[in-house]
Amino acid sequence: MKNIQKIILLLLFTCLVSPISIAQKLIYPEDEWETIQPNEIDLDTDKIQHLFDLSFVDPATQGVTLIKDGYLVGERYADNYDEKSYGTSWSMAKSFYAALIGISIDLGEIDSLDDRVSKYLSYYNDERKNITIRQILNMTSGLEFPENEHESMFFRYDQAKYAREIGLEKQPEQVFEYNNVNSMIIGEILKSVTGKNADILLEERIFDKIGIEEYTLWRDEAGNAMTYCCIDMSPRDYSRFGLLFSRGGKWNNEQVISNDFVNETFTSYWDETPGWWTNEKRGYSLHWWISKNDDEGTIFNASGKFGQYIFVDYQNDIIFTRITKYHPMPGSIQNWGFLKYIDVDNVDLWITILRGLHGIGLIDLTSDITTPNTFEDGESKEFYENYGAIMDAIADLSNE
């Protein structure tokens, strides 16, 4: 009799619990993404079409990928590109490497975001001694800030050495300044507390956890991980990183990054940033941007030069990734060849020189140098002009 009662209770429990468990089950991609039709998850096909059409008004767009609830809902690619074609991240990489700081805090290697950088980098025990890790990640460090935002570091042989030598210009916390040296210092901090280069940590602590297997992580000629830029991979794999943050740092049953760190990342720290190419109000927090934050929705994003984006609608578990046309080359370590002897701080002039030499046949940008390189066909214009409409279109996906 007791056994029969147990069986009845077990059946009742199963009937009551199973539907809830199924409803709450979160989908994660394995080797491939599981696809689904938009109407199966209450998405409007016309709204998706509108978002994709807006993105492809810009001929620089290489590909877009839309993820909802862990499913691949749709994607589109320019001619001669497909779902396996690499894009390059440019500054989207900042968000990837910043996540490693959160993991180091989780592991006890770093005590707090509010620790002074000088606790981990002895050479910061000078005028920079009061700068905190949080201020580095929020771009409020007060480090010297030239007009080129230290993009010229990209052309240096030893970029870590370059970053170490950048001094204090103003007191920390006074102003938001998008400074690439802040992001390069992340790699220095991580190496100090782990003894490993940041790109190795990225492989071990994030990529291996979330199934990213095909990629290029760039280093400078001195062997330093370029933690302010330069990860090559497909839009589908960029979307895996977006999904990790959309899921509060969890992947399947493993908490890869603490939920606290993700929540802090997705809390606006700096409400208004310079309107370089858009009049849309954009915020910033821990190396992520907040590009929409109103009654219609909130959109966070990793962002890269020339129009690389991983947009995350955290509340609705939507990831929309867009990359521009890219022509990858073999290798993962920069090599400037004879161009290393040209000392130019003006980044636009550098690009003009490179393209000019390529145009007259003195160098081949696809073989004579080794570096991430976006050609003119990958430079956005219309995407920036339509930026506000694209943000609205992402938010509108979840509005009835």
C-alpha positions as CSV (number, residue, x, y, z in Angstrom):
1,M,0.0,0.0,0.0
2,K,2.8,2.4,0.9
3,N,4.5,1.7,-2.4
4,I,1.2,2.5,-4.3
5,Q,0.9,5.8,-2.4
6,K,4.5,6.7,-3.3
7,I,3.8,6.0,-7.0
8,I,0.6,8.1,-6.9
9,L,2.4,11.0,-5.2
10,L,5.3,10.8,-7.7
11,L,2.9,10.9,-10.6
12,L,1.1,13.9,-9.2
13,F,4.4,15.7,-8.6
14,T,5.6,14.9,-12.1
15,C,2.3,16.3,-13.6
16,L,2.6,19.5,-11.6
17,V,6.2,20.2,-12.0
18,S,7.2,19.0,-15.5
19,P,5.3,21.7,-17.4
20,I,6.9,24.4,-15.3
21,S,10.4,22.9,-15.7
22,I,9.9,22.7,-19.5
23,A,8.7,26.3,-19.6
24,Q,11.7,27.5,-17.6
25,K,14.3,25.5,-19.5
26,L,16.8,27.9,-21.1
27,I,18.1,27.0,-24.6
28,Y,21.9,27.3,-25.3
29,P,23.6,26.5,-28.5
30,E,25.8,23.4,-28.7
31,D,28.1,23.1,-31.7
32,E,25.4,24.8,-33.8
33,W,22.5,27.1,-33.0
34,E,19.0,25.6,-32.8
35,T,16.8,27.5,-35.3
36,I,13.2,28.4,-34.8
37,Q,10.5,30.2,-36.8
38,P,9.7,33.7,-35.5
39,N,6.0,33.0,-34.9
40,E,6.9,30.1,-32.6
41,I,8.3,32.6,-30.1
42,D,5.9,35.4,-30.7
43,L,8.1,37.5,-33.0
44,D,6.7,39.4,-36.0
45,T,8.4,38.4,-39.2
46,D,7.7,41.9,-40.7
47,K,9.5,43.5,-37.8
48,I,12.5,41.3,-38.3
49,Q,12.5,42.1,-42.0
50,H,12.4,45.8,-41.2
51,L,15.3,45.5,-38.8
52,F,17.4,43.6,-41.4
53,D,16.4,45.9,-44.2
54,L,17.5,48.9,-42.1
55,S,20.8,47.3,-41.5
56,F,21.5,46.5,-45.1
57,V,20.7,50.0,-46.3
58,D,24.4,50.4,-45.5
59,P,26.4,48.6,-48.2
60,A,29.2,48.1,-45.6
61,T,27.1,45.5,-43.7
62,Q,28.6,42.0,-44.0
63,G,26.1,40.1,-41.9
64,V,23.5,40.3,-39.1
65,T,22.3,37.6,-36.8
66,L,19.2,37.7,-34.5
67,I,18.9,35.5,-31.4
68,K,15.8,35.2,-29.2
69,D,15.5,32.9,-26.2
70,G,18.7,31.1,-27.2
71,Y,17.3,30.3,-30.7
72,L,18.7,31.5,-34.0
73,V,15.7,33.3,-35.4
74,G,17.2,34.8,-38.5
75,E,20.4,36.0,-40.3
76,R,21.3,37.7,-43.5
77,Y,24.7,38.1,-45.3
78,A,26.0,40.2,-48.1
79,D,27.0,38.6,-51.4
80,N,30.1,36.4,-51.1
81,Y,29.8,36.1,-47.3
82,D,28.1,33.5,-45.1
83,E,27.5,32.4,-41.5
84,K,31.2,31.3,-41.2
85,S,32.7,34.5,-42.5
86,Y,34.8,36.3,-40.0
87,G,34.3,39.9,-39.0
88,T,36.7,41.8,-36.8
89,S,35.6,43.3,-33.5
90,W,37.7,46.4,-33.2
91,S,36.6,47.8,-29.9
92,M,33.9,45.2,-29.2
93,A,36.8,43.3,-27.8
94,K,36.8,45.8,-24.9
95,S,33.6,44.2,-23.6
96,F,35.1,40.7,-23.9
97,Y,38.3,41.5,-22.0
98,A,36.4,43.5,-19.3
99,A,34.4,40.4,-18.5
100,L,37.7,38.7,-17.5
101,I,38.0,41.3,-14.7
102,G,34.7,40.2,-13.4
103,I,35.8,36.5,-13.5
104,S,39.0,37.4,-11.6
105,I,36.9,39.0,-8.9
106,D,34.8,35.9,-8.8
107,L,37.9,33.8,-8.3
108,G,39.4,36.0,-5.7
109,E,42.4,37.1,-7.8
110,I,41.1,40.7,-7.7
111,D,39.4,41.9,-4.5
112,S,37.1,44.6,-5.9
113,L,36.4,46.9,-8.8
114,D,37.2,49.7,-6.4
115,D,40.7,48.5,-5.7
116,R,43.4,50.9,-6.9
117,V,45.2,49.8,-10.0
118,S,48.5,50.4,-8.1
119,K,47.6,47.5,-5.9
120,Y,48.3,45.2,-8.9
121,L,50.6,47.3,-11.0
122,S,53.5,48.8,-9.1
123,Y,54.4,51.3,-11.8
124,Y,51.1,53.0,-11.0
125,N,52.4,54.1,-7.6
126,D,53.0,57.6,-8.9
127,E,50.6,60.4,-9.9
128,R,48.2,57.6,-11.1
129,K,48.1,55.9,-7.7
130,N,44.4,56.8,-7.0
131,I,43.0,55.4,-10.2
132,T,40.7,52.4,-9.5
133,I,39.9,49.5,-11.7
134,R,36.3,50.7,-11.9
135,Q,37.4,54.0,-13.3
136,I,39.5,52.2,-15.9
137,L,36.5,50.2,-17.0
138,N,34.2,53.2,-16.9
139,M,36.6,55.4,-18.9
140,T,36.9,58.0,-16.1
141,S,40.6,57.3,-15.2
142,G,41.8,60.8,-16.1
143,L,44.8,59.4,-18.1
144,E,46.2,61.6,-20.8
145,F,43.7,61.8,-23.6
146,P,44.9,63.0,-27.0
147,E,42.6,63.7,-29.9
148,N,43.1,60.3,-31.4
149,E,42.0,58.5,-28.2
150,H,45.3,56.6,-28.3
151,E,44.2,54.8,-31.4
152,S,47.8,55.4,-32.7
153,M,48.8,52.7,-30.1
154,F,47.6,50.2,-32.8
155,F,50.6,51.0,-34.9
156,R,53.2,50.5,-32.2
157,Y,55.6,47.6,-31.8
158,D,55.1,47.2,-28.0
159,Q,51.6,48.5,-27.1
160,A,51.8,47.5,-23.5
161,K,54.9,49.6,-23.1
162,Y,53.1,52.5,-24.8
163,A,50.1,52.1,-22.3
164,R,52.4,51.9,-19.3
165,E,53.9,55.2,-20.1
166,I,50.7,57.2,-20.3
167,G,50.5,59.6,-17.4
168,L,47.7,61.4,-15.5
169,E,46.1,64.4,-17.1
170,K,43.2,65.2,-14.8
171,Q,41.8,63.8,-11.5
172,P,39.9,60.5,-11.9
173,E,36.1,60.5,-12.0
174,Q,35.8,64.0,-13.4
175,V,34.9,63.2,-17.0
176,F,34.1,60.4,-19.4
177,E,36.9,60.0,-22.0
178,Y,36.9,57.0,-24.3
179,N,40.6,56.1,-23.9
180,N,42.1,53.0,-25.5
181,V,44.9,52.9,-23.0
182,N,42.4,52.2,-20.2
183,S,41.5,48.9,-22.1
184,M,45.1,48.0,-22.7
185,I,45.8,48.3,-19.0
186,I,43.2,45.6,-18.4
187,G,45.6,43.1,-19.9
188,E,48.4,44.3,-17.6
189,I,46.2,43.9,-14.6
190,L,45.1,40.4,-15.6
191,K,48.6,39.3,-16.3
192,S,49.7,40.6,-12.9
193,V,47.1,38.5,-11.0
194,T,47.2,35.3,-13.1
195,G,50.6,35.2,-14.8
196,K,48.9,34.6,-18.1
197,N,48.3,36.8,-21.2
198,A,44.7,38.0,-21.4
199,D,44.0,36.3,-24.7
200,I,44.9,32.9,-23.1
201,L,42.5,33.7,-20.3
202,L,39.8,34.6,-22.7
203,E,40.1,31.2,-24.4
204,E,40.2,29.3,-21.1
205,R,37.6,31.2,-19.1
206,I,35.0,32.3,-21.7
207,F,35.5,30.8,-25.1
208,D,35.9,27.2,-23.9
209,K,32.9,27.6,-21.7
210,I,30.5,28.9,-24.3
211,G,31.6,26.9,-27.3
212,I,33.6,29.4,-29.4
213,E,36.1,27.4,-31.3
214,E,36.9,29.3,-34.5
215,Y,38.5,32.7,-33.9
216,T,41.6,34.9,-34.1
217,L,42.9,36.8,-31.1
218,W,45.4,39.4,-32.2
219,R,48.6,40.3,-30.4
220,D,51.1,43.1,-31.2
221,E,54.6,42.4,-32.5
222,A,55.9,42.3,-28.9
223,G,53.5,39.5,-28.1
224,N,51.0,41.5,-26.0
225,A,47.3,40.7,-26.2
226,M,45.6,43.7,-27.7
227,T,42.9,44.0,-25.1
228,Y,41.3,47.2,-26.5
229,C,40.5,45.6,-29.9
230,C,40.9,42.9,-32.5
231,I,39.1,39.6,-32.1
232,D,38.0,38.0,-35.4
233,M,35.1,35.5,-35.5
234,S,31.7,34.9,-37.1
235,P,28.5,36.8,-36.1
236,R,27.1,33.6,-34.7
237,D,30.0,33.4,-32.3
238,Y,29.9,37.1,-31.3
239,S,26.3,36.3,-30.5
240,R,27.3,33.6,-28.0
241,F,29.1,36.3,-26.0
242,G,25.9,38.4,-26.1
243,L,23.8,35.5,-25.0
244,L,26.2,34.9,-22.0
245,F,25.5,38.4,-20.8
246,S,21.8,38.2,-21.6
247,R,21.7,35.1,-19.4
248,G,23.3,36.9,-16.4
249,G,26.7,35.3,-17.0
250,K,25.4,31.8,-16.9
251,W,25.9,29.1,-19.6
252,N,24.0,25.9,-19.2
253,N,24.6,24.9,-15.6
254,E,27.8,27.0,-15.1
255,Q,28.0,30.5,-13.8
256,V,30.8,31.7,-16.0
257,I,30.6,35.3,-14.8
258,S,28.8,36.3,-11.6
259,N,25.3,37.6,-12.0
260,D,26.3,40.6,-9.8
261,F,29.0,41.6,-12.3
262,V,26.6,41.4,-15.2
263,N,24.0,43.4,-13.4
264,E,26.5,46.0,-12.5
265,T,27.6,46.1,-16.2
266,F,24.0,46.6,-17.2
267,T,23.5,49.5,-14.9
268,S,24.1,52.9,-16.4
269,Y,27.1,54.5,-14.8
270,W,27.8,57.4,-17.2
271,D,24.4,58.7,-18.5
272,E,25.6,60.8,-21.4
273,T,28.6,60.4,-23.7
274,P,30.0,62.5,-26.6
275,G,27.8,62.4,-29.7
276,W,30.5,61.6,-32.2
277,W,28.3,60.3,-35.0
278,T,24.8,60.2,-33.6
279,N,22.5,62.6,-31.7
280,E,21.1,59.6,-29.8
281,K,21.8,59.7,-26.1
282,R,24.2,56.9,-25.1
283,G,25.4,55.8,-21.7
284,Y,28.3,53.7,-20.6
285,S,29.2,51.2,-17.9
286,L,32.1,48.8,-17.4
287,H,33.2,48.7,-21.1
288,W,29.6,48.4,-22.4
289,W,27.4,51.1,-24.0
290,I,23.8,51.7,-23.3
291,S,22.3,52.9,-26.6
292,K,18.7,53.0,-25.7
293,N,17.1,53.5,-22.3
294,D,13.5,54.7,-22.4
295,D,9.9,53.6,-22.1
296,E,10.2,51.5,-25.3
297,G,13.1,49.4,-24.1
298,T,16.7,49.2,-23.0
299,I,19.5,48.2,-25.4
300,F,23.1,47.5,-24.3
301,N,25.9,46.9,-26.7
302,A,29.5,46.0,-27.3
303,S,30.7,48.5,-30.0
304,G,33.5,48.6,-32.4
305,K,35.0,51.0,-35.0
306,F,33.4,51.2,-38.4
307,G,30.1,49.8,-37.1
308,Q,30.6,46.4,-35.3
309,Y,27.9,45.7,-32.7
310,I,26.5,43.1,-30.4
311,F,23.2,44.5,-29.2
312,V,21.6,42.9,-26.1
313,D,18.0,43.5,-25.0
314,Y,18.6,42.0,-21.5
315,Q,15.0,42.0,-20.4
316,N,13.7,40.2,-23.5
317,D,16.7,37.9,-24.1
318,I,17.3,39.2,-27.6
319,I,20.8,39.5,-29.2
320,F,21.3,41.3,-32.5
321,T,24.8,41.2,-34.0
322,R,25.9,43.3,-36.9
323,I,29.4,43.3,-38.5
324,T,30.9,45.1,-41.5
325,K,32.8,43.7,-44.5
326,Y,36.1,42.2,-43.6
327,H,39.0,40.6,-45.5
328,P,40.9,38.4,-42.9
329,M,44.5,37.5,-43.4
330,P,46.5,34.6,-42.1
331,G,48.2,35.1,-38.7
332,S,47.4,36.5,-35.3
333,I,50.5,38.6,-34.6
334,Q,50.8,42.1,-36.1
335,N,53.7,42.7,-38.5
336,W,54.0,46.1,-40.1
337,G,57.0,45.3,-42.2
338,F,58.9,48.5,-43.3
339,L,55.9,50.6,-42.3
340,K,57.0,50.2,-38.7
341,Y,59.5,53.0,-39.3
342,I,56.7,55.5,-40.1
343,D,56.0,57.4,-36.9
344,V,52.6,59.0,-37.3
345,D,50.2,59.8,-34.5
346,N,47.3,61.0,-36.8
347,V,45.3,57.8,-37.3
348,D,43.3,59.2,-40.3
349,L,46.6,60.1,-41.9
350,W,48.0,56.6,-41.2
351,I,44.9,55.0,-42.9
352,T,45.3,57.4,-45.9
353,I,49.0,56.5,-46.2
354,L,48.2,52.7,-46.1
355,R,45.5,52.9,-48.6
356,G,47.5,55.3,-50.9
357,L,50.5,52.9,-50.9
358,H,48.1,50.0,-51.6
359,G,46.4,52.0,-54.4
360,I,49.7,52.6,-56.3
361,G,50.9,49.1,-55.8
362,L,53.8,49.7,-53.4
363,I,52.2,47.5,-50.8
364,D,49.5,44.8,-50.7
365,L,47.4,45.3,-47.6
366,T,46.3,41.6,-47.8
367,S,49.9,40.2,-47.8
368,D,52.7,42.7,-47.1
369,I,51.5,43.5,-43.6
370,T,49.7,41.3,-41.0
371,T,47.1,43.1,-39.0
372,P,43.3,43.4,-38.7
373,N,42.3,45.8,-41.5
374,T,39.0,47.3,-42.5
375,F,38.9,48.5,-46.1
376,E,36.7,51.2,-47.4
377,D,34.0,48.7,-48.3
378,G,33.6,48.0,-44.5
379,E,33.2,51.6,-43.3
380,S,29.7,52.4,-42.1
381,K,27.8,55.5,-43.0
382,E,24.1,54.7,-43.5
383,F,24.0,52.5,-40.4
384,Y,25.1,55.4,-38.3
385,E,22.6,57.7,-39.9
386,N,19.8,55.2,-39.1
387,Y,21.1,54.3,-35.7
388,G,18.1,55.6,-33.8
389,A,15.7,53.8,-36.1
390,I,17.7,50.6,-35.7
391,M,17.6,50.9,-31.8
392,D,13.8,51.4,-32.1
393,A,13.5,48.4,-34.4
394,I,15.3,46.1,-31.9
395,A,13.1,47.3,-29.0
396,D,10.0,47.0,-31.2
397,L,10.6,43.3,-31.7
398,S,9.2,42.6,-28.2
399,N,6.4,45.2,-28.3
400,E,2.9,44.0,-29.4
